[in-house]
Amino acid sequence: MDFEGAFKFLKDIRRNNNREWFEKKKPVYTALKADFDLFVADLLEEMIHHDDSLAGLDAKKLTFRIYRDVRFSKDKTPYKTNMSAALSSTGKGMGTPGYYFQLEPGDKSFVAVGLFQPIPENLAKIRQEIDYTGDKLAKILNDKKFKSTYPKFWDEDALKTTPKGYDKDHPYIEWLRLKSFILVHNFTDKEVLDKKFLKKLTTVMSAAKPLTDYLKEAIA
């Protein structure tokens, strides 16, 4: 993929985030989007070797639109300044544990893995699983190779208090307070522009499979 071209276009959007400019540049975006779709197809092909639940997915349906939903936002700029895709057994809907990749210049590209804000029923199941088998999750998260890739859970939406039904002194209370079970790995622009980036991205994503398996078992 032409990541340099994608970075340039996304930087230009930051400076010209309006419909008039975008319409003039639509052919450039269309070409970049097609290029990104092919990259995601290659990524999917590689990831299937590590997670066979992804088999049968249509790569073109895994990428997200560049158009922002501004209905409930104070920021009314119409376009995203990134390109992104999500891979899970149910496609790009993140109601199932899976993998998300976002491409954005300025060292803002990243992978997020796990499950974002599960529905209440599944959140309760995951908390129960942590209560019963937290030692198993601890073994996954504390594995040396895993921890070097994903140091800790994203906890920006975590509860400040103790969830109902659990003791504040529970050995895994930090995880029981989570409302999302997400781990993040960031990439510099230099890493993205490296010719072996697809291989690195696959390595980073596939390293999370023990976590996605744990979460899938919890909500099954």
Buried (B, 14 or more C-beta within 10 A) or exposed (E): BEBEEBBBBBBBBEEEBEEEBBEEBEEBBEEBBEBBBEBBBBBBBBBBEBBEBBEEBEBEEBBBEBEBEEEEEEEEEBBBBBBBBBBBBEBBEBBBBBBBBBBBBEEBBBBBBBBBEBEEEBBBBBBBBBBEBBEBBBEBBEBEEBEEBBEEBBBEEBEEEBBEEBEEEBEBBEBBBBBBBBBBBEBEBEBBEBEEBBEBBBEBBBBBBBBBBBBBBBBE
